Amino acid sequence: MNDSTHWNRRRFVSAGIAAAAALALPRTASAATTLRWATVLPTNHPMVAMMERVAKEVREKTGGAVEIQTFPAGQLGSSRDLIEAASGGAIQIVDEGAAQFGQFVPQFSILEAPYIWHDANHVRRVLASPIVDDMRAQLVSKRAMRMIGSTYYGKRHITTGSKVVRTAADMQGFKLRIPEVDTFRAMAEAWGARPTPLNIGELYLALSQGAVDGQENPLPTIQSNKFFEVQKHLVLTGHVITPRLIVVNETAWQALKPAERDALAAAVSSAGAAQDNEILFQEARLVGTFKAGGMDVIEPDVESFRKPVLAALPPKFESKWGKGLWEKIASA
């Protein structure tokens, strides 16, 4: 662990302006560029292995001219902290669920909307298409962040502590931990649940103490954060497929030489494909792993979850997303 890890978070974020200014200065021939990449995901998550692969490949392809330092496990703050830090330049790269960027460009939240995606290939196809070009451009112009890649984070399911959940009716009054995202809040409310926004770094303790009744996340995230230790039931709702976006500070991006940008983009693409395959591999086996470990695995009435959400969300958010965008993505 390098000594940057020990910075006080407030000092780290407030250093953004100075960091951005430094990146804008001409580089001497012998000086290496350092890019800091931070994530809230734990060290044993496939995304963190991807970060390390990208760092190694970029270092090799640029002959050491570009070094990437990685900061996993929320060392530098929560999801919102890290996005703000990437926008300001205190860190240069961040990965987060697509809907987290909806706070800056509202259309981004549709990329993590419930029941819009068919499968991982559908996600890849749309995110590589012109459908998202306007979102990308707005993120650069409004918040000085550039999307350079995406990964498959997984299909999200519900876990509960003591309560057995088989239909959406069983979610009435259920304290469901959600990310700090408006579409997730609306989804929980459509089920009759009580949405409880909470940073993922605080979630294990909240579950163990009963501060929330349950949570929802992809199976590899449930595994890497050990939520199975404090949750009894796994409910296979499959309500959201999450694309995770990889975003770089625009000043840092422009300070790189064209060949260095190409090296970074290529490394993100190749390592991202490996990460996606690992997530899919884990998803294929983890239900059995959790069941063998003592979790009660429930096949719920999925339509009871799907129907109220699709009745509520598309019309509620159409003004933010833009008319026809839901249909364009769903049919792509």
N, C-alpha and C positions, 0 to 999 in steps of 0.2 A: 504493500500500500504506500503510495507516495505522499509526501507531506502536505499536498494540497487538500487531501481528505480532511485534515484537521482544521481547516478554516472555519471560522464561525460563519453560519449560513447567511446571516445578515450582511456581514462584510463581503461574503462571496457574491451575493446578488448585487450589492451596491457597487461592486467593482466593475459592473457591466459596461458602463460608459468608457472607463479607462481601457478595458480590454478591447472594446470595439475600436477605439481610437488607435490603439497599438497595432491592431490587425490591419488598419488602413494605411499604415506607414510602409514605405518601400522596404523590401527585405534585402539584407545583405546576402552575398553569395554563400556564405558559410552558415548562416543562421537557419535553424529548423523552425518550422511552424508547429505549434502545439495546439491541438484541438481537444477540448474536454467534452466527453460524452457521458451524460448522466441518465439514469433510469431509476424508477421506483422498484423494479423487479428484483427478486432475491438472487443471490449469486448462483444458485443451482437451476435457474430457469434457462431454457434454451436460448432466449434472447441475449442473455449475458455472454453465453458461449459465442454467439454470433458477433457481438461487439468485439470480443477478443480476436476472432478470426479476421474481422475487418481491419482492426488495428495492425495486425501482423502483415496482412497483405498490402496495406497502404504503405507501411514502413518499407517493405521490400521493393515495391514497385516504384517508389519515389526515391530510393536510395537513402532513406533516412531523412529526407527533406521535410516530411510530414509525419509527426508523431501524434497518435491518439491516446489520450489517457482516459480510462474508464472508471466510472463511479456508480456501481450498482447499489441496490438495496436501500434506496432513498437516503443515501449519505448526505446529499446536498439539498434535500427537501422533498415536499410532496409533489404530486403531479402538477398542480398549478404553479408551485414555486419554480419547478424546472422549466416549464414552458415560458414563464415570465423571464427567467434567467437566460434562456436561449434567445428570446426576443431582444433582450437588452444587451447580450453579448458576454455576460459573465460566464456562461458555458457556450459551446459552439454547436453541439449536437444533442438532440433529445429524441427519445422515442416515446410515443403515447398513443392510447386509443384514439381513433379518428374523431369521436364526438367531443373530446377535450378541446379540440381546436375550434369547435363551434362557438366558443365564447368570443372569438375574434372574427371568424367568418361563418355566419350561421349555417350555410349550406353544408359544412363539414359534418354536422350532427346526423345528417341523413345516412352517412356511410356506416353508422353504427346503430341504425334504427332496427327495431325488432321485426323479424320476419320479412325483411327485404331481400336477403341473399338466399340463393339456392344451396351453394356449397363454396368450398375454397377456390375452385376454378372460376366461379362467377365473380368472386371478389377480385382475383388477379386480372381478369379480363376487363372489368370496368375501371380499375385503378390505373391500368395501362392505356386507357382510351381517352379521346378528347372530352369525354363527359366531365372529367374533373379538371380540365385545363383552366376554366374560369376560377375555380376554388384555389388552385395553385397560385394563379396570378394575384388574386386578392390577398392571399397570405403574405406574399412578398411585399405588396404595396402598402398594406395596412399595418403589418407587424414585423416586417424585415426578417421573415423566416421562409426558407425554401424547402419544399418537400422533395427529397431526393430518392425516396424509396418507400416501400411498405412491406409488411410481413403479415402472415396469417397468425393471429393470436389464439384462435380457437372458437368453438361453439360453446356458448354459455349455458349453464344449468344451475338450478337452485339447490342449496343444501340447507338443512334445518337441524336444530338441536333436538328438542323433544317432540315437536309436532309432526305428525304424519300429514303430508300434503299430496293429494291425488287429483284435485281439480282446482281451478282458480277460486272457487267458492271457499276453499280451505285457507285462502290467503287473507281473508277478512281480518283486519286489525293486526296482521303479522308485521313485525318490525323488520323490514328487509333492508340490509345494508346495500347501498348503491353508490356508484361513483358520483361526483358532483357534476351531473349532466342533466339537463332539463328533459331530454327524451327518456332517460331511465326513470326519472321521477314520474313522468306521465304514464309510463308502462306500469310501474308499481301501483299507481293510483287506479288505473284501469282494472287491475286485479282486486282492488279493495284493500291493498296492503298499505302500511305506513312507511313510506320511503324515508330512509335514514342515511344521508350522505356521510361518508367517513373515508378518510385516507386509508389506503390498503395497509400501510405500515402499522396502523392502530387496530386492524380488524381482528387479528388472532386473539388479542386480549379482550376485545369487546365481545367476541363470541364465547370465550371461556367464562366470562363473568355474566353472561346473559343480558348485556346491554342492548344487543340486537338478537332477534330470534333466528336469523339466518342470513345468508348472503347468496350472490350469484356470480359465477366466474367460469371460465373454461376449466376442463379437467386438469391440464398441466399446471395451471395456476393454483388450483385446490391442492394439488400434490406438492408443488414447490414451496408453498406457504404453510403446509401441514395443517390446513383447515380440517382435514379428516380426523385429526386428533380431538377436535372440540365440536364436531358435528356428527350426528347419528344417522341422518337420512340424506341420500342423494336422489334428487328428483330430476329426471332426464327431460327437462322442458325444451332444451335447445332453442331458446327464444331469441338469442342474438348471436350472429357471427361477427366477431370483432376483427377489423383490419387495424393493425398498429402502424402508424406513420413514423417515418424517420425524417427528421427535419433539421436543417442546418441554418445557423444564423447567416443572414444574407451578406453582411460585411465580411465575415470570415470566408464565405464562399467566393466572393469577388476577389479576395486577397490571394486566393490560390491561383497558381498558374494553370492554364488550360489542361495540361497533361496530368496535373495533380487532381483536378476536378474529375477528369476521366477515370483516374485510378480509384478515387473514392467512390464514385458512382458504380463502377464495375465491381468493386469489392462488396458494396452493399447489395448489389443484385445477386452475386454468386453466393455469398454467405446467407443472404435472405432466403434463397431457394433451399439451402440445406436446413435452415431453421424451420421453414415451413414443413419440410418432410419429417423432421423430428417431432414437431407438434402433432402432425397427423398420425405418426407412429405411436406416440404416447396416448393420443385419444383412442386409438384402436384397442389398447390393452388396459387402460386405467380403470374402466368400469369393473373389469374382473379383479384387478388389484384391490380396489376399494371394497368390493364385495368379500374377497378373501380376508381382508383385514377387519371385517366385522361391520362395515356400513350396510345399512338397509337400502338397497337400490330399488327405486320406485319408477315404474313406467306409468306416467300420469295420463290423464285425458288432455292431450296436447291442444286439441281444438278449443277446449274451454279456456285455455290461456291465450290462444291466438285470436279468437274471435273478438273479444272486447278491446284488445289492443289495436287491431286493424280498423275497428269501428271508430276509435278515438284519435289515434296519432296522426295519420295522414292529413285529415282535415284540420287538426289543431295546429300543425306545423307548416302547412302549405305556404303560408305567407312568408315564412322564414326561408324555406327551401326553394321556393319558386314553383309556379304552376307547371305540372307535368314532369317534374324531375323524378318523383317516385316511380312513375310508370316507365320512364326512360331507363332508369337503373334496373328495375325489376324485370324488364323485358330484354335487357341487353344480352 
